Amino acid sequence: QNRKGSDASDELKLTFALKQQNIHLLEERLRLVSDPDSAHYGKYLSLEEVASLVRPSELTQKTVHSWLQHHGISSCHTVHTQDFLQCTMTAEIAEKLLPGSRFHHYVRDGQSIVRSSGPYAVSDNVHQHLDFVGGLHRLPPTKKDGNRKQQKFKGEVHLGVTPAILRERYNLTAADVGSDQDNRQAVAQFLEQYYHPADLAEFMSIFGRTFKHLSEVDQVIGTQGEGKAGIEASLDVEYIMSTGANISTWVFSNSGRHESQEPFLQWILLLSNMSDLPRVHTISYGDDEDSLSTAYMMRINTEFMKAGVRGISLLFASGDNGAGCRHMGKDQNTFRPSFPASSPYVTTVGGTSFKNPFKVSYEVTDYISGGGFSNVFKMPDYQASAVEAYLKTGTSALPPASYFNTSGRAYPDMAALSKNYWVVMDRVPIPWVSGTSASTPVVGGMLSLINGQRFAKGLPALGFLNPLLYKLKGQGLFDVTEGCQQACLDEQVQGKGFCSAPSWDPVTGWGTPNYPALLQALLNERPEL
C-alpha cells in the first residue's frame, strides 16, 4: 500500500470499546441457554436484558466521557448496550488524545483509508476503562485470492456445484423451503464489493427453477454503493438463498464506509444496536490470530456471547489456507490459526469436495479447508472429549506437536462443499469458484430452514449451536473421513496439515449436513443424546 501524509484536519471516526460488567455471568448464561440438558435451554435474553447485564459501570462511562470532553470531542454515538462509543474528530485531536499515534492515508486497491503508523498510549486512569480503541492500526485484510480465482481445467467437464446439486447431495426435497413469515437469515460482508440485485435475480432464474425461492434481498444494512460486483459477495447471497430457500434474507454490507472505520467492527456494533435481528448470520471473514491483539479478540468474543444469549447463530468460514503456516525464524514453522474461526463462541464451517468430481458422490476433505487449534483461546468444555478422541486415535498421522497447541479451541465444527461452485456475476454464470465462503452460507441456509421448523413447533431458535452439536456426536451429519488439508511447505510436514478421520476432526469438524436427519435431530426440544 502507498502511504500519503495525513492532513491534521482529516476527519477520523474512532471506536472506543468500554469495559463491560458481568462478563462471567454472561458466559454462564450462554452456557445455560445453549445446553440442551439445562432447564434454561432456549430461554434467550432480549437486547434490553443483555444491556442491563453488561452495561459499563457509571465510573467507566464518566471517566471515558470526561476524557473525551476534555479533548474537545463531543460528536459521539453510543449503542444500545452503551459499551461502545464512536466519535468523530480530526487527526490532530486524535493524536493528542492517543499519544504515540500518527495518522496517515494509506491507499490500497484504489481505496483510501486512514490508519495510525505508531502504537498509541492511553493515560492510566482511562486505560483500565477501555478494552481497545478501534480504527487505528488495522488495514482491513485483503482477500487472499489464491482460491478465489477460477481455475481452468482441460479435459472432461466437471459437474460444478449448483443449488440443485447441493439440494441433491444434502437430501433437501422441493418441499424443504421456508414458510415462516418471521424467520430471517443474514450474510455479513466486509470486502470492498457488492452483490448486485440483477445478478441474484439472474442466478435464481437459471439455477432456482426446481424449488420455491425468493429472488431479492429484503433488507440491506449499510450502503450498497455503486461499486463493482464481487464474486464473494454474489456467492454468499446466492447460496444462503438456495439452501435457505424462500426465507427472508438480509445483507449487512460495509461499503461506502468512512475511511477510518473497520467494517467488521461496524457489524459488531450493529448487533448491539438492533433489537430485532435475523436468527442466523453467516460471515466469510477472517484474519490471522497473530495479527490481532488479544484484548481485541477477547472483546470480540464477548460480543459473540452477547449474540448467543439472544438466540442468534453466528457461522464463520474456517478459512482457505488449510492449517496455515507461520515462519518463526530459521527452519522453525508453526501452523497459523485464524480468527474469528478460532473463537469458542461461534460455529465454524470447513470445506469438502466430491470424491468423484464428475458426479454427486460422497465427500472428502477440500485441501484448502481451514482448521486447527487456537493459540489464544482454551478448549471449551463442550468439545473436550471429541477433540481428545481425535488426538488419541490419530497419533500416528498427527503433525509434530511443536506445530499446534493441543489445549486450544479446535475448529471447524462442521463442513459443506467448498469446491467448484457456479456463481452469477455481472449477469454472467461463472464456474470454478471455491472457498469456505461457499460452504458457510450453504450450512447457514439449512440451519435457517431448521429454525423455521422449530418455530412451527413452538420451539426456540437454535442459537449458539456448538454445545448441542457436540452432544449429537455427528448425528444428522455425513462423516468425512478422507483427505488432508494443506500447511507449511517444509521438511517436517511437507505441505500436509491435519487429516480428516472418523467422528470429529480439525478439517471438517463433525461432517456435512444430511438435512432430513439433522432436522430430525434438531427438532427434538431435548434431543435424545
KEVEX-875262 format. One record per residue: x negated, y negated, z of N, C-alpha, C in turn. Coordinates in steps of 0.2 Angstrom, whole numbers, plus 5000, padded with zeros to 4 digits. Atoms other than C-alpha are relative to their C-alpha. Example, Ala and Ser with C-alpha at 12.3 -4.5 7.8 and 13.67 -1.06 7.14 Angstrom:
REM KEVEX-875262
499650065000493850225039499649945000500450064999493250055036500449955003
***
This chain:
REM KEVEX-875262
499650065000500050005000499649945000500450065000499449824997500249965005499850044994499349705011500049934998500050075001499849525010500049975006500050044993499649395024500749995001499350014998501249365034500049925001499950064999501949195035500249995007499850004993502149135053500749995001499350014999503949085049500450064997499749945002504349255042500550035005499549974995505949325050499950075001500149934998505749485059500750025004499549974995507049605067499750055003500349944996506449705081500550035004499649964996507249835091499750025006500249984993507049855110500450055003499649954997507450015117499950005008500050014993507949985135500050065004500049944996507550115149500750015002499349984998509150215152500050035007499949974994509850285168500350074999499749935000510350465172499950054995500249955006509450555158500150075002500049934998509350715169500750025000499349985000511250705171500350014993499849995007511450685153499850064997500249935003510450835149500450065003499649954997511350935162500750014997499350005002513050885155500050034993500049975007512450935137500050075001500149934999511951105144500750035001499349974998513751125151500550004994499550005006514751065136499850044994500349975006513651165124500050085001500149934999513551335133500750035001499349975000515051445129500250045006499849964994514951535146500149955006499950054995515151365155500849985000499350034999516851305162500149944996500050075003516451135154499950014992500149995007516151215137500549964995499650035005516851095123500349945004499750054997517350965136499649934999500450065002516550815127500149945003499950074997516250635133500249964994499950055005516850485124499449955000500550055000515650345119500049965006499950044994516350245134499750045006500349964994515850385146499350014999500750005001514150405138499749945003500250064999513950225140499949995008500050014992514350225159499550045003500549964998513150365161499349975000500750015001511550305153499949925000500150075000511850115153499449975004500550024996510250025158500249965007499850034994510249955176500049934999499950075000510649775180499349974999500750034999508749745184499750004993500349995007508249815167500249954995499750055005509449715157499849935002500250074998509049555167499349984998500750015002507149575165499949994993500250015007507149605147500449944997499750065003508449475143499649935002500350074998507549335153499350004997500650005003505849395145500149974993499850035006506649365128500249935000499850074999507449205133499449955001500650044998505849135140499649994993500450025007505049155122500549974995499650045004506549065115500450054995499649955005507349225107500750015003499349994998509249215108500450034995499649975005509849295092499950075001500049924998510149475099500650034999499349965000511449605096499850065004500149934996511649755108500550054997499649955003512549915105500550025006499549994995514049985115499750035006500349974994512950085127499449965003500450064997511849925130499350025001500749984999510250025129499549984994500450035005509649945113500249934999499950075002509349765108499749994994500350025006509049705091500049924999500150085000508349525090499649984994500350035006507849415075499649945003500550054998506349305077499549994995500550005005504949235067499450045002500649964998503249325066499649965005500450044995502449185076500250015007499849984993503549215091499950075002500149934999503449405089499350015003500749994998501549385090499949985007500050034993501749285106500350055005499649954995503049405114499650065001500349945000501949555110499249994998500750015001500149515112499650054997500449955004498949605100500350024994499749985006500249625087499849954994500150055006499849545069500450024995499549975005501249555057499749984993500250015007500849575038500650024996499649975005501849605022499650064997500349955004501449775015500550014994499649995005502049814998499950074998500049935002502449994994500550024995499549985005503350064979500449954998499650065002503849894974500549975006499650024994504649874992499649965004500450044995504049735003500350025007499849994993504049775022499549965004500450044995503349685037499950055006500249954994502349785050499449965003500650034996501049745063499450054999500649965001499249805060499750025006500349994994498749795078500550035005499649984994499349885094500249945004499750064996500449775105500050025007500049994993500449755123500749965003499450044997501949705134499849995008500250024993501749625152500350065004499849944995501849755166500750005002499350004997503449695174500550014995499549985005504349715157499950074997500249935003503449875151500450055003499749944997504249985164500850004999499350015002505949925157500250024993499949995007505649975139499750074999500349945003505450145130499549984995500450025006504750065114500349944997499850065004504849915103500050034993500049975007505349975085500049944995500150045006505049895068499349965000500650035000503249855072499550044995500649975003502049985065500250054994499949955004502850125056500249994993499850015007502950125037500550065000499549955001504450225033499650064996500449955004503750395027500250014993499949995008503550415008500250075000499849935001504450575002499450034997500649965003503050704999500350034994499649985006503650734982499850064997500249945004502750894978500650044998499449955002504351004979500649974997499450035003505550874973499949994993500050015007504850864956500250074997499749945003505650984944499450044997500549965003504551124939500350034993499849975007504551184921499950075000500249935001504751364918500150024993499949985007504451454902500350075001499749934999505251624898500849995001499349994999506951684904500349945004499750064996508151554911500250035007499849984993508351574930500849985001499450024999510051564937500249935002499850064997509951404946500550005005499550004994510951364962500549944998499450045001512651284959500550015006499549994994514151264971500350074999499749935001514951424963499550065002500549954998513351524966499950005008500050004993513251464984500650035003499449974997515051504987500150084999500149935001514751674980499650045005500549974995513251714990500250005007499850004993513951655006500750025002499349975000515651735003500549955002499450054999516751575003500550014994499549995005518351604994500349934997499750065002519351474984500549975006499650024994520451465000499649975005500450034995518951415010499849934999500150075001519151225009500449975006499750034995519651095021500749984999499350025000521451055026500149955005499950044994521250955042499949934998500150075002521550765039499549975004500450044996520550715054499350035000500649985000519050815050499549964995500450045004517550725044499250025000500749985000515650755039499649944997500450055002514250645035499350024998500749995001512550635027499749935001500450064998511250505033499450004995500650015005509950445020499649945002500450054998508450345024499549984994500450015005507550335007500249944996499850065004507550184995500450034994499649985006508850264984500750015002499350004999510650294982500350064997499649965004511950414977500549964996499550045004513050344963500650044999499449975000514850374964500250044993499849975006514950414945499650074999500349935000513650554947500450055004499649954996514650634961500650024996499449995004516250624950499850054994500349965006515250704935499850075003500349944997514450834946500750055002499449964998516250894953500350024994499749985006516950894935499750064997500449955004515551004929500050075005500249954995515251114945500650025005499549994994516851104956500750024997499449985003518151174945500350065003499749944997518351334955500350005007499750014994518851264971500349935001499750074999519851114978499549965004500550044998518750974981500249925000500050075001518550784983499549984996500550025005517650684970499749935002500350074998517250524980499950005008500250014993516450474997500549965003499550044997517750405009499749935003500350064997516550285018499250004999500750015000514850215015499849955006500250054994514050135031499349984998500650025002512650025026500149984993499950025007512349945009499850054995500249955005512350054994499549964995500450045004511549914984500050024993499949985007511249924965499450044998500649975002509650024966500050064996500049945005509150174956500350065004499849944997509950334959499450055002500649954999508850464968500350075001499849935000508850654967500250025007499849984993508850674986500649975002499450034998510250554988500650044997499449965004511350644975500150075003500049934998510850814981500450015007499750004994511450784999500750005000499350015000513150714995500350054995499649955005513550834980500050075004500049934997513150994991500450005006499650004993513950945008500750004997499350005003515550914997500250064996499949935004515351084988500150055005499849954995515251195004500549975005499550034996516251075015500549974995499650035005517451055001500749985003499450034998518950945002500049975007500050034994518350865018499749935000500250075000518250685021499249995001500850004999516350635019499849935000500350065000515450485024499250004999500850005001513650425019499849945004500450054996512550325031499449994995500650015005511350235019499749945003500450064997509950115024499949944995500350045005509750025008500249935001499950074999509649835007499949985007500250014993508949845024499549945001500550054999507949705032499350025000500649975001506149725028499650015006500449984994505549735046500450065004499649944997506849875050499850074998500149935001506650055052500750044998499449975001508050145043500350065004499749944995508150305054500249975006499850034994508250195069500649965000499450035002509650095061500650055001499549955000510650255060500150025008499949984993510250305078500449945004499750054997510850135084500850004998499350005002512450155074500450065004499649954996512850315083500249985007499850024994512850225099500549945000499650065001513950085092500750024997499449985003515350185084500450055004499749954995516650275095500350064996499649955003517450375081499550024994500549985005516150475071500150074997500049935003516050625059499750055005500249954995515850785069499350044998500649975002514450845058499649954996500450055003512950745052499450044997500649975003511550815040499549954998500550055001509950725039499450044997500649975003508450765027499549955001500550054999507150665035499550035005500549974995505550705045499349964999500750034999503850645050499650055004500449964996502350725057500049985007500050014992502450745076499449955002500650044998500650675077500049934998500150075003501050515068500549965004499550044996502350465081499850005007500250014993502150405099500550055004499549964996502850525112500549975003499450044997503850385120500550004996499550015005504750355104500450074999499649935001505150545101500450025006499649994994505650565119500749965000499450045001506850425117500550024995499549985005507550485101500350065002499749944998507850655109500649985005499450024996508950565122500649984996499450025004509950485108500350064997499749945002510150665101500550035005499649984994510850715118500649965001499450055000512050565118500550024995499549975006512750635101500350065002499749934998512850815108500550005005499550004995513850775123500649974998499450035003515050685112500350054995499749955004515350845102499849994992500250015007514350795086499450054999500549955002513250925077499549964996500550035005511650855070499550054997500449955004510750955057499449974997500650035004508950915051499750054996500449965004508050985037499350025004500749984997506451085043499449984997500650035004505351005030499850054995500249965006504551065014499250025000500749985000502751095019499850065004500249944997502851265027499849985008500350024993501851265044499749945000500450075000500951105038499350025002500749994998499151085041499749935002500350064998498150955051499350025001500749995000496250945049499849965007500250024993495550925067499249995000500750015000493750895061499650064997500449955004492351015055500350075001499849935001493151185049500650015006499649994995494451155063500749984998499350025002496351155057500550035005499549974996497951175066500749994996499450015003499751185060500349935002499850074999500751025059500749995000499250015000502551015066500249944998499750065002503750895060500649985005499550034996504950785070500549964996499649974994506550775072500150084999499949935000506450955066499850045006500249964994505551005082500449985006499750024994506750915093500550065003499649944997507651045105500749985000499350024999509250945104500449994993499750005007509650965085500050074997500149945003509951115074499649994993500550015006508551135061500150064995499849965006508851215044499450014996500649985005507451305034500350024993499849995007507451365016499950084998500149935002507651535007500049994992499950005008507651584988500350074999499849935002508451734979499450054999500649955002507351894979500050014993500049995007507851914961500349934997499850075002507951734953500550004995499549995006509051804939500750025002499349984998510551854949500149995008499850024993511451824966499850075004500349944997510351944976499949985008500150034993509851944994499449955000500450064999508751805001499350025003500750004997506851795005499849935002500350074998505851655013499849964994500350045005505551505002499449975003500750014997503651475005500049935002500150074998503951285007500449995007499650014994505151315022499649985006500450034994504551205037500250045006499849964994504451295053499450015004500649994996503351325068500249985007499950014993503151265086499849935002500250074999503151085093499450005005500550024996501651015101500249955006499850054996502650895111500650025005499449984996504250975117500050075002500049934998504351135128500650044997499549955002505351285123500649995004499450004996507151265128500250075002499849934998507851405138500550044995499549965005509251445125499650044995500449965006507851515113499550045003500649974998506551585125500050074999500049935001507051765124499950024992500049985007507251765105499349984997500750025002505551675102499550055003500549954997504651795114500050064997499949945004505351945105499649994993500350015006504651875089499250005001500750004999502951835096499750075002500249934998502852015104500050044994500049955005503352115089499649984994500450025006502452005076499250005001500750024998500752005085499550014994500549995006499852085070500049954995499950055006500551965057499949935002500050074998500451815068499349964998500650045001499251665064499650005006500450004994497751645076500349955005499750034995498351575092499849925001500350075000497251415090500449954995499650045005498451355076500749985002499350024998500051335086500150015008499950004993500751305103500650055002499549954999501651465109500649985005499550024995502551375123500549944997499650065002503351235112500750024997499349995004505151215104499850034994500149975006505151335090500649994995499550015005506051305074499950034993499350035000507051315062500550055004499549964996508651385070500450054995499749965006509451445053499849984994500250015006509251435035500550004994499649995006510051425017499650004994500350015006509551424999499749934999500350075001508251284995499750004994500450005006507651334978500449994994499750005007508151284960500749985000499350025000509751184963500149954993499750045005510751094949500249935004499750074997511050904953500249964994499950045005511850774943499749935002500350074999510850604942500049964994500050045005511150464931500550034994499549975004512650564924499750064996500349945004511450704918499950065005500249944996511350884925499350015000500849995000509550914931499950075004500149944996508951084936499450005004500649994996507551154947499849955006500250054994507751034962500050055006500149964994507151114978499849965006500250034994506851074996500550025006499549984995507651105013500549945001499550055000508550945010500650024996499449975003509651054999500450055005499749954996509951195012500449975006499750034994510351075026500849984999499350025001511950995019500550064998499649935002512451175012500350035007499849974993512451235031500549955003499650054997513251065036500750014998499350005002514751085025500450065002499749944997515051265031500249995007499850014993515051205049500649955001499450055000516251065045500750044998499449955002517451205037500250035007499949974993517251295054500449965005499750054995517651145064500849994998499350015003519251115053500450065003499749944997519751295058500150005007500050004993519351275076500649945002499550064999520451105076500750034999499449975001521851205069500350055006499949964994521751325084500049965006500050044994521651185096499450005004500650004996519851215100499649944998500450055001518551085102499550014994500550005005517151035089499450055002500549964998515651145088499449965004500550044996514551005095499350034999500749975000512751055099500050074999499949935002512651225091499550055003500549964999511051295097500150055006499949954995511551375114500450064998499649955002512951465106499750044994500349965006511951515090499550055003500449954997510651595101500350055004499649954996511951685111500350054995499749965005512651755095499550054997500649965002510951835091500150024993500049995008511151825072500750034998499349985002513051875072500249954995499750045005513851805056499549974996500550025004512151775048499750064996500449955004511151865034499350005003500750014998509451905042499550004994500550015005508051855031499350035003500649974997506551975034499450014995500649995005505351955019499849934998500350065003504151825014499749955006500350044996502951695022500049934998500050075002502851505022499249984999500650035001501351405016499749975006500350044994500051325028499349984997500750025001498151275029499750054995500549975005497051325014499350015003500649994997495651385024499850075001500349934999494551535028500550045004499649964995495651585043500750024998499349985002497451585037500150004993499950005008497151565018500749994998499450035003498651465015500750045003499449964997499851585025500249985007499850024993500851515040500450065003499649954996502251615049500450044995499649955004503151765041500750015003499349984998505051805042499950075003500049944997505451955052500750025003499349994997507052045059500249965006499850054995508051935070499749934999500250065001507451765074499349994998500750015001505851695066499949934998500150075001505051525064499949984993500050025007505351515045500750004998499350005002507151555043500550005006499650004994507751555061500450075000499649945000509251675063500250034993499849985007509551685044500549954997499550055004510851615032500750025001499349984998512751605034500350054996499649955003513851745030500749975002499550044998515351625030500650035004499449974996516851745035499850025007500249974994515851825048499849955005500250054996515151665055500649965003499450044998516851585055500450045006499749954995517551745065499649995007500350014994516151725077500149945004500050064997516351545080500749975001499350024998518251545081500250025007499849984994518251635097499849955005500250054995518351505111499450025004500649974996517251615122499850064996500249955004516351715109499850075004500249944997516151905113499350014999500850005002514251905115499850065003
***
